[in-house]
Amino acid sequence: MRGTLRVYLGAAPGVGKTFRMLEEGRRRAERGADVVIGFVETHGRSGTAAQIRDLEIVPRARVTYRGAGFEEMDLDAVLARRPEIVLVDELAHTKARGGKRWQDVEALLDAGIDVLSTVNVQHLESVNDVVQTITGVPQRETVPDAVVRAADQVELVDMAPEALRRRMAHGNIYQADKIDAALGNYFRVGNLTALRELALLWTADKVDDALREYRDEHEITSIWEARERIVVAVTGGPEGDTLIRRAARIAARSRRGDLLAVHVSRGDGLTGADPARVEKQRELVESLGGTFHAVVGDDVPAALLDFARGANATQLVLGTSRRPRWQRALSEGIGSRVTARSGPIDVHMVTHSEAAGRGRLPTLTGGLTTRRRLLGFGLAAAGLPLLTLLLKLVEPNLDLSSELLLYLGFTVAVALVGGGYPAVFAAAAGTLLVNWFFTAPVRTFTIAEFDNLVALVVFALVAMSVAGVVDLSARRRREAARAQAEAEMLSALSRGVLAGERALPALLTQVRDAFGQDSVTLQERVDGQWLTIDAAGEPIGPPGTDVPVTDTLHLVLRGRPLPASDRRVLAAFAAQAAVALRQARLSVRAAEATELAEGNRMRTALLAAVSHDLRTPLASIKAAISALRMTTVQLEPGDVDELHATIDESADQLAALIDNLLDMSRLQTGAVNPLHRATSVDEVVPRAVAGAPGVRIEVPETLPPVLADPGLLERALANLVSNAVRHGAGAPVVVRGSALGDRVELRVVDAGPGVAEPDRDRIFAPFQRLGDRPAGNGVGLGLAVARGFVEAMGGTLEPEDTPGGGLTMVISLEVAR
């Protein structure tokens, strides 16, 4: 009998998977099982080593490869010992002489031995490239997903990124000399969060496979809502993109639900769909993280529901019908049939721009459509002869009043179908037929009795009145529908105008769609010429409708001619277009005013800096020079040296302040033009820290060159180092460099008091000192200039916490190619 495999899957190194494996091994040993350790790597962690305790360890095999000695699990010794359970750490490990540790595990399982093992998610073959993209670190040791998926049990060992970083900072994972580099590279919060999500999703898929197998084994067909699965029906029609994106949003909000798109083809292969469009929709589904499926079925609703139930779907997304209303009245649509049979599956009917009758205003050309009127005339022409024939057959049993009532009923039916004109035609023709065939004397239009004349006249009047009422009702219904559409459109219009700077393009697009035009253009007359402000659609062809908004502003439509009934609503759109244009221009002016206000603030701060901060070193220089020039006092040599040092220090301080002021002025005016070229970081850093006391450089010469301006990079680093030295509480400042994927990071690390999270953006504001140092030591521009220079080179400058306390400034620059 084959042994069982239990795998502890770690989201990242250090989460405790080896600890959990040893803990489980001890529990089983305490219950009487024969447990041995085939291979466990503690990595020097005392807590992990303590878990071994009295567990039996099979001695490792010594292997010599290329002159170096290695220790490997002694597979033969474990097989000879033949325990019930063996603990084998690091399933993805590559052995010195070739082969993988998971292959040794397979041999143990084939021998009937149960195995407990561990692996990190970054070593799974299917996510290896994703992990490298996220972390920038390639993983050379991998294990096929099938090996781990075939495990009898997979247990996820998880830990919050912040907790894992705390374990790292406390020295529970790596040695002290590796902590800073690990926290700044692989063990970033973003990296750990992404790895954690990968592990959770992979484990969820494994659990999902187990659930599917259980349902198949027990022949369970009912929907279990253990996980949201959204199926979207794709017809290959123009509405497909809208439906797919809507379903993707539902899946994204549904606890990371699965997205499945299904296209149903008829059994004879005649789908009626555009293959190119179906292929594009398949690509869209896959780009959104979903899967595309094609099924065959003559009964589309049944095929959709069979697929949804087979996939254990919880929600089904369909588009509203593109068929005209009269077709939907004659036959039940796919959406209605699917909804009626869906059972526990939720069905979403999504509207779209291709839905029948959507997007345009109803016309007011008449009470009923031409199609309805033609249908009414046809019914009258075919039905009156047939009714006359039937009445002639039963004439002995009916009197004239009964025959008139039947003709009246038929006329009402014609009025309901075709409106007034067909009903008038039916009434007139019916009057003549009754007179000819049923009013004495028959076969003539003469009426012998006065009662019959009255009956015929009343019949004609009633029939025409009914026709008029039906036609008026249809006209009022259409007017009400148009009024509702106008109200909804104007309501949407008022909301759109408040939407911001994109209100005008959206409004013009809405006008084009609502009135069925090819293009809509807003034009303004400037210096006697008409200039296009904005347009929806290509303004090709002669103008069709020109709506004056103001004397200098016109709305020009190109397309079908518009009836007078549409121009009233169009006038409201034109007025709102003027409002939207005015709003956009006011926004531009507001932005300009904000920029001017910022400039005024900068000038005010600059004046304050010149009047206060710059005068301090000038006063020191003036006082020192005055003392040196005094002839009445004999100065000691030490005093003279001290005065010279004061002059030199104050001059340096004054030069630095002026440099920062000039640099900030260049940044504010956009006059910084970096000269990008391949720059060696290990050459720039020593120049930047020259003269700064207590700075340690840890920048390896093997770092790739970055794309930067050497002068700007040196100035930015110098400002960061100067700031770190001032606030470092006397502790050494470290400048460290490392490569991460296609970027190089420079970290300026201090051990000072640090900066609270809410204040980290404020420290980069010009003339901002956060009250943390006395006046006279600078104008608060160092960090602002540093960030400005780094961003001008296409990089980023962000603050981080220093492990153990302090602030770390991180410059990230792109590697030169």
C-alpha positions in Angstrom: 0.0 0.0 0.0 1.3 3.4 -0.9 2.1 5.8 1.9 0.3 9.1 2.5 1.9 12.6 2.0 1.2 15.6 4.1 2.7 18.9 2.9 3.1 22.1 4.9 2.9 24.9 2.4 4.6 28.2 3.5 3.6 31.6 2.2 7.2 32.8 2.7 10.5 31.7 4.4 10.3 32.0 8.2 6.5 31.5 8.7 7.1 28.3 10.7 6.4 25.4 8.4 9.4 23.3 9.6 8.3 24.0 13.2 4.7 22.8 12.4 6.0 19.7 10.7 8.2 18.8 13.8 5.3 19.6 16.1 3.1 17.2 14.2 5.8 14.5 14.2 6.2 14.7 18.0 2.4 14.4 18.4 2.3 11.3 16.4 5.3 9.8 18.2 3.6 10.5 21.5 0.6 8.6 20.3 2.8 5.6 19.6 3.7 6.0 16.0 7.2 5.1 14.7 8.5 8.5 13.6 12.0 9.4 12.4 13.6 12.5 10.9 15.0 11.9 7.4 16.1 15.4 6.9 15.4 18.7 8.7 17.1 22.0 8.2 16.8 24.3 11.2 18.8 27.2 9.7 20.2 28.0 13.1 16.8 28.8 14.6 16.8 27.8 18.2 13.0 27.4 18.4 12.9 25.0 15.5 15.9 23.0 16.8 14.1 22.7 20.2 11.2 20.9 18.5 13.4 17.9 17.5 13.9 16.9 21.2 14.0 13.1 21.4 12.8 12.3 17.8 15.1 9.7 16.1 17.3 11.2 13.4 18.5 9.0 10.6 22.2 10.0 10.0 22.7 12.0 6.8 24.8 10.8 3.9 28.0 12.7 3.1 28.4 13.6 -0.5 31.4 15.0 -2.3 30.8 17.0 -5.4 33.3 19.1 -7.3 35.7 19.0 -4.4 33.1 20.2 -1.9 31.3 18.2 0.8 27.5 18.1 1.2 25.0 16.4 3.5 21.9 14.8 2.0 19.1 12.6 3.2 20.3 9.0 3.2 17.4 7.4 1.3 18.7 3.9 1.5 19.2 4.2 5.3 15.6 5.4 5.7 14.2 2.6 3.5 16.2 0.1 5.5 15.0 1.5 8.8 11.4 1.4 7.4 9.6 3.6 9.9 5.9 4.4 9.8 6.4 8.1 9.3 9.4 10.1 8.1 9.9 13.9 8.2 11.5 15.3 5.1 12.1 19.1 5.0 12.5 21.3 1.8 10.6 19.2 -0.8 12.0 21.3 -3.7 15.7 20.9 -2.8 18.1 19.9 -5.6 20.6 17.3 -4.5 24.3 17.9 -5.1 24.7 15.1 -7.7 21.5 15.8 -9.4 17.9 14.8 -8.8 15.3 16.3 -6.5 14.3 15.6 -3.0 10.6 15.2 -4.0 11.8 12.1 -6.1 13.2 10.6 -2.9 9.8 11.3 -1.2 8.1 9.5 -4.1 10.3 6.5 -3.4 9.4 6.5 0.3 5.7 6.7 -0.5 6.0 3.8 -3.0 7.6 1.8 -0.1 4.5 2.4 2.0 6.0 5.0 4.3 4.0 8.1 5.3 5.8 11.4 4.8 5.5 14.8 6.3 7.3 17.5 4.2 7.5 21.3 3.6 7.7 23.6 0.7 7.3 27.4 0.1 4.9 28.7 -2.5 7.7 30.4 -4.5 9.1 26.9 -5.2 5.9 25.7 -7.0 6.6 25.4 -10.7 3.4 27.2 -11.8 4.0 30.4 -9.9 7.8 30.5 -10.2 7.8 33.2 -12.9 5.2 35.2 -11.1 7.3 35.2 -7.9 10.3 36.4 -9.8 8.3 39.3 -11.3 7.1 40.3 -7.8 10.3 39.9 -5.8 13.0 40.2 -8.5 14.6 37.1 -7.1 14.8 34.0 -9.4 14.0 30.6 -7.8 16.2 27.9 -9.2 14.8 25.1 -7.1 11.2 24.1 -8.0 8.8 21.2 -7.6 6.1 20.3 -10.0 2.6 21.4 -8.9 1.3 17.9 -9.6 3.5 16.5 -6.8 2.0 18.8 -4.2 -1.5 18.5 -5.6 -1.3 14.7 -5.3 -0.6 15.1 -1.6 -3.2 13.6 0.6 -3.2 16.7 2.8 -1.9 20.2 2.2 -1.8 22.6 5.2 -1.1 26.3 4.6 1.3 27.9 7.1 0.5 31.6 7.0 1.5 34.7 8.8 0.6 38.4 8.4 3.4 40.4 6.7 3.8 42.8 9.6 4.2 39.9 12.0 6.8 38.1 9.8 8.8 41.3 9.5 8.7 41.7 13.3 10.1 38.1 13.6 12.8 39.1 11.1 13.7 42.3 13.0 13.9 40.3 16.3 16.5 37.9 14.7 14.2 34.9 14.7 14.8 34.1 11.0 18.2 35.4 9.8 21.4 36.5 11.4 21.7 40.1 12.5 24.0 41.1 9.6 21.4 40.0 7.0 18.3 41.5 8.6 18.4 45.0 7.0 19.1 43.7 3.5 16.3 41.1 3.8 13.7 43.6 5.1 14.6 46.1 2.4 14.4 43.5 -0.4 12.7 40.2 -0.3 10.8 40.8 2.9 9.0 44.0 1.9 5.4 44.3 3.0 4.2 44.3 -0.7 6.3 41.2 -1.6 5.0 39.3 1.5 1.4 40.3 0.8 1.6 39.1 -2.8 3.3 35.8 -1.8 0.6 35.3 0.9 -2.2 35.9 -1.7 -0.5 33.4 -4.1 -0.4 30.8 -1.4 -4.0 31.3 -0.4 -5.2 31.1 -4.0 -3.1 28.0 -4.7 -4.4 26.3 -1.6 -8.0 27.4 -2.4 -7.6 25.7 -5.8 -6.4 22.5 -4.1 -9.3 22.6 -1.7 -11.6 23.2 -4.7 -10.3 20.1 -6.5 -10.9 18.1 -3.3 -14.5 19.4 -3.1 -15.2 18.6 -6.8 -13.9 15.0 -6.3 -16.1 14.6 -3.3 -19.2 15.9 -5.1 -18.4 13.6 -8.1 -17.9 10.5 -5.8 -21.2 11.2 -4.0 -23.1 12.2 -7.1 -24.1 15.6 -5.7 -25.6 17.8 -8.3 -27.1 20.6 -6.1 -25.3 23.9 -5.9 -22.9 24.3 -3.0 -22.1 28.0 -2.5 -18.7 27.3 -1.0 -17.1 29.6 -3.6 -18.6 32.2 -5.9 -18.5 31.1 -9.6 -19.8 33.5 -12.1 -20.8 32.2 -15.5 -21.3 34.8 -18.3 -23.2 33.8 -21.5 -21.4 35.1 -24.6 -23.2 35.1 -27.9 -20.5 36.7 -30.0 -22.7 39.8 -30.3 -21.6 43.4 -29.8 -22.8 43.4 -26.2 -20.3 40.7 -25.2 -17.6 43.0 -24.0 -20.0 44.8 -21.7 -21.3 41.5 -20.2 -17.8 40.1 -19.7 -16.6 43.2 -17.8 -19.7 43.3 -15.7 -19.3 39.6 -14.8 -15.6 40.3 -14.0 -16.6 43.1 -11.6 -19.1 40.8 -9.9 -16.4 38.1 -9.5 -13.9 40.6 -8.1 -16.4 41.7 -5.4 -17.4 38.1 -4.6 -14.5 36.9 -2.5 -12.2 36.4 -5.5 -14.8 34.4 -7.3 -14.1 32.5 -10.5 -15.1 33.9 -13.9 -16.2 31.5 -16.6 -17.5 32.5 -20.0 -19.5 30.1 -22.1 -20.4 30.2 -25.7 -23.2 27.9 -26.9 -22.9 26.6 -30.5 -25.8 24.9 -32.3 -25.4 21.2 -33.1 -25.4 21.9 -36.8 -22.5 24.3 -36.5 -24.5 27.3 -37.6 -24.0 29.7 -34.7 -24.7 32.9 -36.5 -21.9 34.5 -34.5 -18.8 36.3 -35.9 -15.9 34.0 -35.2 -13.4 36.9 -35.0 -15.6 38.7 -32.4 -15.9 35.4 -30.4 -12.1 35.1 -30.4 -11.7 38.7 -29.2 -14.1 38.0 -26.4 -12.2 34.9 -25.4 -9.0 37.0 -25.2 -10.8 39.6 -23.1 -12.0 36.9 -20.7 -8.6 35.4 -20.3 -7.0 38.9 -19.8 -9.4 39.4 -16.9 -8.3 36.2 -15.3 -11.3 34.0 -16.4 -11.6 30.9 -18.5 -13.5 30.6 -21.8 -15.6 27.5 -22.7 -17.5 26.5 -25.8 -20.4 24.0 -25.6 -22.7 22.5 -28.2 -26.5 22.4 -27.7 -29.6 23.1 -29.8 -31.5 24.2 -26.7 -29.5 27.2 -25.6 -31.1 27.7 -22.1 -30.7 24.0 -21.3 -27.1 24.0 -22.4 -26.3 27.1 -20.3 -27.9 25.7 -17.2 -26.2 22.3 -17.7 -22.8 24.0 -17.9 -23.5 26.3 -14.9 -24.6 23.4 -12.7 -21.7 21.3 -13.8 -19.3 24.1 -12.9 -21.1 24.5 -9.5 -21.8 28.1 -10.6 -23.6 30.4 -8.2 -24.4 33.3 -10.5 -25.3 33.5 -14.2 -24.9 36.7 -16.2 -27.0 37.3 -19.4 -27.6 40.3 -21.6 -31.0 41.7 -22.3 -32.5 40.7 -25.6 -31.5 42.5 -28.8 -34.8 41.5 -30.5 -37.5 44.0 -31.2 -40.4 44.2 -28.8 -42.9 42.6 -31.1 -40.7 39.6 -31.5 -40.3 39.3 -27.7 -44.1 39.5 -27.4 -44.6 36.5 -29.8 -42.0 34.2 -28.2 -40.4 33.9 -24.8 -36.7 34.9 -24.8 -33.7 32.9 -23.6 -33.3 35.1 -20.5 -36.9 34.4 -19.4 -36.5 30.7 -19.9 -33.1 30.5 -18.1 -34.5 32.5 -15.2 -37.5 30.2 -14.9 -35.3 27.1 -14.8 -32.3 28.4 -12.9 -33.3 27.2 -9.4 -30.7 28.3 -6.8 -28.4 30.0 -9.4 -28.8 33.7 -9.3 -29.5 35.2 -12.8 -28.3 38.8 -13.6 -30.0 40.4 -16.7 -27.5 43.1 -17.8 -28.7 46.0 -19.9 -26.4 47.2 -22.7 -26.3 49.7 -25.6 -27.4 47.0 -28.1 -30.6 46.2 -26.2 -33.7 46.8 -28.4 -34.9 50.4 -28.3 -32.2 51.5 -25.9 -30.4 54.8 -26.1 -32.7 56.9 -28.4 -35.7 59.0 -27.9 -39.0 57.5 -29.2 -40.3 59.4 -32.2 -43.6 61.3 -32.3 -44.5 60.7 -36.0 -47.8 59.2 -35.1 -49.8 57.2 -32.6 -48.7 53.8 -33.9 -45.8 52.6 -36.1 -46.2 52.1 -39.8 -45.8 48.3 -39.3 -48.8 48.3 -36.9 -50.9 50.3 -39.4 -50.1 48.0 -42.3 -50.9 45.1 -40.1 -54.3 46.7 -39.3 -55.1 47.3 -42.9 -54.2 43.7 -43.8 -56.4 42.4 -41.0 -59.3 44.5 -42.2 -58.9 43.5 -45.9 -58.6 39.7 -45.1 -61.0 39.6 -42.1 -64.1 41.4 -43.5 -64.7 39.1 -46.4 -64.2 36.1 -44.2 -66.6 37.5 -41.6 -69.2 38.2 -44.3 -68.9 34.6 -45.6 -69.5 33.2 -42.1 -72.5 35.4 -41.4 -74.1 34.4 -44.7 -73.8 30.8 -43.7 -75.6 31.4 -40.4 -77.9 34.2 -41.7 -81.2 32.5 -40.9 -80.3 32.4 -37.2 -79.2 36.0 -36.8 -81.0 39.4 -37.1 -79.5 42.7 -38.3 -78.6 43.9 -34.9 -76.5 40.8 -34.1 -74.7 41.1 -37.4 -73.9 44.8 -36.7 -72.5 43.9 -33.3 -70.2 41.3 -34.9 -68.9 43.8 -37.4 -68.5 46.3 -34.6 -66.4 43.8 -32.6 -64.2 43.1 -35.6 -63.7 46.9 -36.1 -62.6 47.3 -32.5 -60.1 44.4 -33.0 -58.7 46.2 -36.1 -58.5 49.4 -34.1 -56.5 47.7 -31.4 -54.1 46.3 -33.9 -53.7 49.1 -36.4 -55.1 52.2 -34.9 -57.5 54.8 -36.3 -57.0 54.7 -40.1 -57.4 50.9 -40.5 -60.4 51.0 -38.1 -62.1 53.8 -40.2 -61.5 51.7 -43.3 -63.0 48.6 -41.5 -66.0 50.6 -40.3 -66.7 52.1 -43.8 -66.2 48.8 -45.6 -68.3 46.9 -42.9 -71.1 49.4 -43.4 -71.2 48.8 -47.1 -71.0 45.0 -46.7 -73.9 45.0 -44.2 -75.9 47.2 -46.5 -75.3 45.1 -49.5 -75.7 41.6 -48.0 -77.9 41.9 -45.0 -80.1 45.0 -45.3 -83.3 44.7 -47.3 -83.4 45.0 -50.2 -80.2 42.9 -50.4 -77.6 43.2 -53.2 -78.4 46.9 -53.5 -77.2 50.0 -51.5 -80.9 51.0 -51.0 -82.2 50.9 -47.5 -86.0 50.3 -47.3 -86.5 50.7 -43.6 -85.7 53.7 -41.5 -84.6 51.5 -38.5 -82.0 49.8 -40.6 -80.7 53.2 -41.7 -80.4 54.4 -38.1 -78.6 51.1 -37.1 -76.1 51.5 -39.9 -75.4 55.1 -39.1 -74.9 54.4 -35.4 -72.7 51.4 -36.3 -70.5 53.6 -38.5 -70.2 56.4 -35.8 -69.5 54.0 -33.0 -66.8 52.2 -35.0 -65.1 55.4 -36.0 -65.3 56.7 -32.5 -63.6 53.5 -31.1 -60.9 53.8 -33.7 -60.2 57.4 -32.7 -60.1 56.5 -29.0 -57.6 53.7 -29.6 -55.4 55.8 -31.9 -55.4 58.6 -29.3 -54.5 56.2 -26.5 -51.6 54.9 -28.5 -50.4 58.5 -29.2 -50.7 59.4 -25.6 -48.8 56.3 -24.6 -46.0 57.2 -27.0 -45.9 60.8 -25.8 -45.7 59.5 -22.2 -42.8 57.2 -23.1 -41.0 60.0 -24.8 -41.6 62.3 -21.9 -40.2 59.7 -19.5 -37.2 59.2 -21.8 -36.6 62.9 -22.0 -36.8 63.2 -18.2 -34.3 60.4 -17.7 -32.0 61.8 -20.3 -32.1 65.3 -18.9 -31.6 63.9 -15.4 -28.5 62.0 -16.6 -27.4 65.2 -18.3 -27.6 67.2 -15.2 -25.5 64.6 -13.3 -23.0 64.4 -16.2 -22.4 68.2 -16.2 -21.3 67.9 -12.5 -18.9 65.0 -13.3 -15.9 67.3 -13.8 -13.5 68.0 -16.6 -14.8 65.1 -18.8 -18.4 66.3 -18.7 -18.3 68.0 -22.1 -17.0 65.0 -24.1 -19.5 62.7 -22.3 -22.3 65.1 -23.0 -21.5 65.3 -26.7 -21.4 61.5 -26.9 -24.8 61.3 -25.2 -26.3 63.7 -27.7 -24.9 61.7 -30.6 -26.3 58.4 -29.2 -29.7 59.9 -28.1 -30.5 61.4 -31.5 -28.9 58.8 -33.7 -26.3 61.2 -35.3 -23.0 60.4 -37.0 -21.2 63.1 -35.1 -21.8 66.1 -32.7 -19.4 69.1 -32.6 -19.3 72.1 -30.4 -17.9 75.1 -32.3 -16.9 78.5 -31.1 -16.4 81.7 -33.2 -13.0 83.3 -32.5 -11.8 86.3 -34.5 -14.4 85.6 -37.2 -13.5 81.9 -37.6 -15.4 78.8 -36.3 -13.1 76.6 -34.2 -14.0 73.1 -33.0 -13.9 73.0 -29.2 -14.8 69.3 -28.8 -16.5 66.6 -30.9 -18.1 63.1 -30.5 -17.6 61.0 -33.6 -15.8 62.0 -36.8 -17.3 65.3 -38.2 -17.4 64.0 -41.8 -20.0 65.3 -44.2 -22.2 68.4 -44.4 -23.8 69.7 -41.2 -27.4 68.4 -40.7 -28.6 70.4 -37.7 -27.1 73.7 -36.4 -28.3 74.7 -32.9 -27.2 78.2 -31.7 -26.2 78.2 -28.1 -24.9 81.8 -27.9 -23.8 84.3 -30.5 -20.4 82.7 -30.5 -21.2 79.1 -29.7 -23.0 76.5 -31.9 -23.8 72.8 -31.6 -23.5 71.2 -35.0 -25.0 67.7 -35.7 -24.3 65.5 -38.7 -26.6 62.7 -39.6 -30.3 62.1 -40.1 -32.6 65.1 -40.2 -34.2 65.8 -36.8 -38.0 66.5 -36.5 -39.2 69.5 -34.6 -40.1 67.4 -31.6 -36.4 66.5 -31.0 -35.2 70.1 -31.2 -36.8 71.1 -27.9 -34.7 68.5 -26.0 -31.7 69.3 -28.2 -31.9 72.9 -27.0 -31.5 71.8 -23.4 -28.5 69.7 -24.4 -27.0 72.7 -26.2 -27.5 74.9 -23.1 -25.8 72.3 -20.9 -22.9 72.0 -23.3 -22.3 75.7 -22.8 -22.4 75.2 -19.0 -20.0 72.2 -19.3 -17.6 74.3 -21.4 -17.7 77.2 -18.9 -17.1 74.7 -16.1 -14.1 73.2 -17.8 -12.6 76.6 -18.4 -13.3 77.7 -14.8 -11.5 74.5 -13.7 -8.4 75.5 -15.7 -8.5 79.0 -14.3 -8.9 77.6 -10.8 -5.8 75.4 -11.3 -3.9 78.5 -12.6 -5.0 80.4 -9.5 -3.9 77.6 -7.3 -0.5 77.6 -9.0 -0.2 81.3 -8.5 -1.2 81.0 -4.9 1.5 78.3 -4.4 4.0 80.6 -6.0 3.0 83.4 -3.7 3.4 81.1 -0.7 6.8 80.1 -2.0 7.8 83.7 -2.3 6.6 84.5 1.1 8.5 81.6 2.6 11.6 82.6 0.6 11.5 86.1 2.0 11.1 84.7 5.5 14.1 82.5 4.8 16.2 85.3 3.4 15.3 87.6 6.3 16.0 85.1 9.0 17.8 81.9 8.1 20.3 83.5 5.7 21.1 86.3 8.0 22.3 84.0 10.8 25.4 82.7 9.0 26.0 86.2 7.6 25.9 87.6 11.1 28.4 84.9 12.3 30.8 85.8 9.4 30.4 89.5 10.1 31.2 89.1 13.8 34.2 86.8 13.2 35.7 89.2 10.6 35.1 92.2 12.9 36.9 90.4 15.7 39.9 89.6 13.5 40.2 93.2 12.3 40.2 94.6 15.8 43.5 96.3 16.7 42.8 97.1 20.2 42.6 93.4 21.3 45.4 91.0 21.0 43.9 87.5 20.1 45.5 84.3 21.0 46.4 81.9 18.1 43.7 79.5 19.3 41.1 82.2 19.2 42.2 83.2 15.7 41.8 79.6 14.5 38.4 79.4 16.0 37.3 82.6 14.3 38.6 81.3 11.0 36.7 78.0 11.5 33.5 80.0 12.3 33.9 81.9 9.0 34.5 78.7 7.1 31.6 76.9 8.6 29.2 79.8 8.2 30.2 80.2 4.6 29.6 76.5 3.9 26.2 76.8 5.7 25.4 79.9 3.6 26.4 78.2 0.4 24.3 75.1 1.2 21.3 77.3 1.9 21.7 79.3 -1.3 22.2 76.1 -3.3 19.0 74.6 -1.9 17.0 77.8 -2.6 18.3 77.9 -6.2 17.5 74.2 -6.6 14.0 74.6 -5.3 13.5 77.5 -7.6 14.6 75.4 -10.6 12.2 72.6 -9.5 9.3 75.0 -9.1 9.8 76.5 -12.5 10.4 73.2 -14.3 13.9 74.2 -15.3 15.5 70.9 -14.1 16.6 68.9 -17.2 18.4 65.7 -16.2 21.2 64.4 -18.4 20.4 60.7 -18.2 23.2 58.3 -18.7 24.5 55.0 -17.3 25.8 56.0 -13.8 27.8 53.8 -11.4 26.3 54.1 -8.0 29.5 53.0 -6.2 31.2 56.1 -7.7 28.6 58.6 -6.9 28.0 57.6 -3.2 31.5 58.4 -1.9 31.4 61.9 -3.5 28.0 62.5 -1.9 29.0 61.6 1.6 32.4 63.3 1.5 32.9 65.3 4.6 29.9 63.9 6.4 31.0 62.5 9.8 30.2 58.9 10.9 28.8 57.6 7.6 29.3 54.0 6.6 29.1 53.0 2.9 27.8 49.5 2.0 27.4 49.7 -1.7 28.9 46.7 -3.6 30.8 47.4 -6.8 28.8 44.7 -8.5 25.6 46.8 -8.6 24.5 47.4 -12.2 24.6 51.0 -13.4 21.5 53.1 -13.1 19.9 55.5 -15.6 20.4 58.9 -13.8 22.1 62.3 -13.9 25.2 61.9 -11.7 25.2 65.5 -10.5 21.5 65.4 -9.5 21.9 62.0 -7.8 24.9 63.3 -5.9 23.0 66.3 -4.7 20.0 64.3 -3.6 22.2 61.8 -1.7 24.1 64.6 -0.1 20.9 66.2 1.2 19.6 62.9 2.5 22.9 62.1 4.3 23.1 65.6 5.8 19.5 65.2 7.1 20.3 61.7 8.5 23.4 62.9 10.3 21.5 65.8 11.9 18.7 63.5 13.2 20.7 60.3 13.8 21.1 60.8 17.5 24.8 60.4 17.2 24.6 56.9 15.8 26.4 56.0 12.5 24.5 56.6 9.3 24.6 53.8 6.7 24.3 54.2 3.0 23.4 50.8 1.5 22.9 49.7 -2.1 21.1 46.7 -3.5 19.6 45.5 -6.8 16.0 44.3 -7.0 14.8 43.1 -10.5 15.2 45.9 -13.0 15.8 48.6 -10.3 18.6 49.6 -7.9 17.8 50.9 -4.4 20.0 53.2 -2.3 19.0 53.3 1.4 20.1 56.1 3.8 19.6 54.6 7.2 19.7 56.5 10.5 18.8 55.4 14.0 17.2 58.6 15.2 13.7 59.2 16.6 12.1 58.5 13.2 9.0 60.2 11.8 5.4 59.2 12.5 3.4 57.8 9.7 1.0 60.7 9.3 3.9 63.2 9.0 5.9 61.3 6.3 4.5 63.2 3.4 4.9 66.6 5.2 8.7 66.2 5.6 9.0 66.6 1.8 7.1 69.9 1.7 9.3 73.0 1.1 10.2 75.1 4.1 8.9 72.4 6.5 10.8 71.4 9.6 8.0 69.8 11.6 9.3 71.8 14.5 12.0 69.3 15.1 15.0 71.6 14.9 15.7 75.2 15.9 15.6 78.1 13.5 18.8 79.1 11.9 20.0 75.6 10.9 18.3 75.6 7.4 15.2 76.5 5.6 13.6 73.1 5.4 14.4 72.4 1.7 16.8 69.5 1.8 14.3 66.7 1.5 12.1 68.6 -0.9 15.0 69.2 -3.2 16.1 65.5 -2.9 12.7 64.2 -3.8 12.4 66.7 -6.7 15.8 65.6 -8.2 15.0 61.9 -7.8 11.6 62.2 -9.4 13.1 64.4 -12.2 15.3 61.4 -13.0 12.4 59.0 -13.2 13.0 57.5 -9.7 11.2 57.5 -6.4 12.1 58.6 -2.9 10.1 57.1 0.0 10.6 56.9 3.8 10.5 53.7 5.7 11.0 52.7 9.4 14.5 51.6 10.3 14.3 48.2 12.2 15.0 49.0 15.8 14.0 52.7 15.4 14.9 55.5 13.1 14.1 56.5 9.5 15.3 55.0 6.2 15.2 57.0 3.0 14.9 54.7 -0.1 15.9 56.0 -3.5 14.8 53.6 -6.3 16.2 54.1 -9.8 15.9 52.1 -13.1 18.8 50.0 -14.2 20.4 51.3 -17.4 20.0 49.1 -20.4 
